[in-house]
Amino acid sequence: KRAGFAGQRIVMLPLRVIVSLMCQRPLLAGLVIAGAGYFPTAAGYVRRGAKGSKEVIVIYCVRGNGWAGLGGRFHKVSAGDLLVVPAGVPHVYGAGEGHPWTIYWLHAMGAYWPEYLRELGATSEHPVVSIGESVELTALFEEIIEIIEKDHTPLDVLDASLALGHLLGRLVRRRHEHWDSPMDATRRVAQSIAFAQAHLGRPLTVSAMAGVANLSPSHFMSLFKQQTGYPPHEYIKALRMHRARQLLDNSFLSVKQIAAATGFNDSPNFSRTFKSVYRVSPRHYRREGLPAAESD
């Protein structure tokens, strides 16, 4: 299932695992994630399903354009469009030639899908829904991908499936309501920072933040530094350290727990980073605060 695009992200859960979890957990019987990913500038990408798919396929085009053939018709897909392929419907879709699409996509199953499709107004004859550009939507796609990239435990699948429900709710709302005009660069960077602040306990890469802002990584890094004065990785480190100080000041969490809450895999690495910024260890800071020269 690997498409081979630079910067791609792709996670597919085994069908037998999904079916088993749907039987074990009633919440997942209604709506369960089966896979998700991100394909940047997916030139030459074509996907065929002569007999249809067991899952519903949802594709959000954030840049460029693509096309789809299903329901006996040809459909254009442009930036800001949602392509929805119902389960069991023969289909073919792919990237446009001149400006190949950049897409977030997911596969999902569950008994609630007929109602979600009705709310979205998506059918095999009319599979393209215009929802516009939204950093909130790309952030929700990113959240789903991050959860299932980490692991496939029942709790991870449940967490990702609940996030999928949130995403579908937002998609339905945008389909029924008027949405804002395209965002300028300032708002894109601001929204990527908001996304980072909400996900400090998870790995945060420049490519993921650029994807949320719907910008190429190089363009995103340039705009980010222009607007904040720092490269993204330095800014994220500052956010993590600020959150760590808050937790050391206002919680009873252990240093190990605070390390995990601020995105570090181990407490020694967290302690080294904290000391490189504040010149004291987390434990020393909790006991005595910052040295006078470092205090705010």
N, C-alpha and C positions, 0 to 999 in steps of 0.2 A: 504493500500500500504506500510505499515511499515514493513521492513524486520527484524528488531530487532538486528542489528549488532552494537557492541560498537563503538561509534564514527561516526556513520552514519549521513549523512545529506540528507534530501529529501524534495523537494517542488514540488507539482503538482498543476497546475492551473486548475480550473474547465473548462470543454470543452465549456460550454455555454459562459463563459467570453471570451475565446479565439476567438470563432466564431464571437461574437459581435464586438470585437476589430478589427478583420480582415475586417469587413464590414465598420467600422467607420474610420479606418486609412489605406489609400492605401499602405503605406510602409509595414504594417504588413500583407497585403494580399500575398506578395511575400515570406516572411520568418518571422515566429513568434515562439517564445519559448513557449512550453507547460509544461515543467517541467525539473528539473535537480537534480542531487544529487551525493553523494560520498559514496561508501560502502567499508570500509577497511576489508581485510581478510574475505571475505563474504562466510565462510564455509557453505556448504549445500544449498546455494542459487540456486533455479531453478525458471525460469519464463516461462510460457507457454502462447501462444496466438494462439489457434486453428483456429481462423478466421482472424488472423492478427490484427494489430493495426491501428487506425485512424491516428496516427502520425508516422513519421520516428523515429526510435530509434538508437541512436549513443552511443556506449560504448567504452571507452578508457581504456585498461588494462595497469596499470602502474606497477603492481607486480603480481607474481604468474601466474596462467593460468586458462583458462576456456574452454568452448566448446559451440558449437551452432549447431542446426539442422534446416536447411531451404533449400528450393530449391531442396528437395529430397536428400540432402547430409549432411554429418557430417563434421564439421569444427573445428579445434583446434584454440584456441585463446591464445597467449602468451604475455608476457610483451612487450610493444611497439607496440602492434597490435590495430587496430581500427575495431570494429565489427559494421557494418551498416545494420540495418533491414529496408528495404523499407516498406512504408505503405501498408497495405492490404495483406502482405505475411504471411501465417501461419508459426509459429516459436516456437522453444523452445531453451533456453540457460541457462547456469548455471556455477557455479564455479567448477574448478578441485578438485579432492579429495586430492591429496598429498600436493599441494601448492595452496590453493584457491586464486582466484584473488582479487586484490584491484582495484576498478574501479571508474572512473568518468563516468557519463552517462547523457544523455539528451533526451527529446522528443520534436519534433518540427513539424510544419506544414507549408504549403505555396506553392504557385504556382511555386517557383523557384527550388524546390527540384529535379525534374528530371534532371535539368542541373547540380546541385551540385553533384548528384549521378554519372552522366556521368564524371565529372571532377575528382571525387574521384576514379573512376573505380570500384564502388561498385554495385553489382547486387545480386539478390537472389541466383544465382548460385555461385557467388564469393563475399561473404559479408565481408571477412576479408582483410584489407588493412594494410600493414606493414609501419609504420611511425616512429618507434623508440621512444626513450625516449626524452622528451623535457619539461623543466621547463616552457618555454613560454606557451606551450599548457595547462599544469596543472594550470598555473596562470589564463589563460583565462576561463577555466572551473570554477575555484574558483570565478572569477569576476561575471560570470553569476549567480552562486548559491547565492552569496552575495546580488546581486541586487534583485532577486525575493524572497529571504528570508525576506528582509526588508518589502516589501509591494507588492501589486498587482495592483497598480494604472496604468492607461493607460501609463503614462510616464515611470514607472518602467518597464513595459512589453516592451515598445519601446526601452528603454535603453538596456535591456537584449537581445533583438532580434538583435539590432545593434552589440552588443558584440558577439553574435552568428555568425553574418556575418563575423566579424573579425576572429573568431576561424576557421570557415570553409575555409576562405581564406588561413590561415596558414596551415591547414590540406592539402589542395590541393597543396600548394607549396611544402610541405615536401613529398608528394606522388610523385611529379615529379622531385625533386632534391635529390642529395646525402646529407644525414644528418650526423652530427658529431658522433663520437664514444661516448659511455656512459660517463656521467660526473663523475668526482671525487667528494669527499666530500666537498672540498673547493668551487668548482663551485656551488654545490647545496646550500650551506649556503649563498653564495654571491647572488644567484638568489632569494632566499627567502627574503633577505634584500631588494633587488631591488623591489620585489613585495610589501613589507611593505611600502617602501618609496612612491610608487605610489598609496597606498590605506590608507594613514593616516587618512583620513576623515571617514573611515568605521571601524566597529569592526574588530579587528585583534586578532585571537586566536592562541595559539601554535599549535593546531591541524590543522588549516588552513595553517599555514606556513609550517608545517611538510608535509602536503599533497602536497603543491607546490614543495617542495624539494624531494618528493617521498621517504620519510623516515618515520619510525614509530615515534610518538611523543617523546618517551623516547630516542631513538637514536639521533633524531634531537636535543633535548635539550642538550644532552651531547656534540655533535659536535659543536653546536652553542657556548656553553660556552668555549670550547677549543679554538675556532678560534677568538672569540671576547673578551673573558674575562668576559662576562656578561650573565646572563640568558636572554632568549628572551624577557620576559615582561619588564625587566629593560632597555634593549636596545631599545625597542619600545617606552618606556616612554621618553627616551633621544631624540629619533627622533622626537617625537611629540613636545617636549619642544623646540628643535632647530627650528622646523618649526614655532612654535608660536612666537619665538623671531623674526624670519624673517618677519612674517606678522605684528607684532607690529612695527617693524622698517620701513617697506617699503610699508605699505598699510593703507588705511583709514577704514578698516573693524572694526566693533565694537568688543568688547571682546566676546560678545555672538556669533558673526559670526566666530571669530577665534576659539572659543571653538568647534563649529560644524566642522570647517575645519580640526581640529586636532583630531577628533574622540571622543569628549566628549558630553554626552547627555545634560549637563547643564553647564552654566557658573560658578556657585559656585564651582562645583567639579573641573573644569578646573583651576579656580583661586587658590584653595587650593593646587593643584598639582604643579602649577607654583611657588607658594610661597615656597613650600617645597623644591624645587630644587634651586631657585635663591634668596630666602630670602626676596623678595619684591613681591607685587601684580602685575598683568599685567598692571593695570592702572598706578601704580607708576613707573614701568619700562618704560612705554611709555613716561611719563613726564620727568623722571630724569635719566633713565638708571639703570645699576646695581651699587650696592655699590662697592667701590674701591677694596675691598678684593675679590669680585666675578667677576670682569671684566676679559675678556680674555687678 
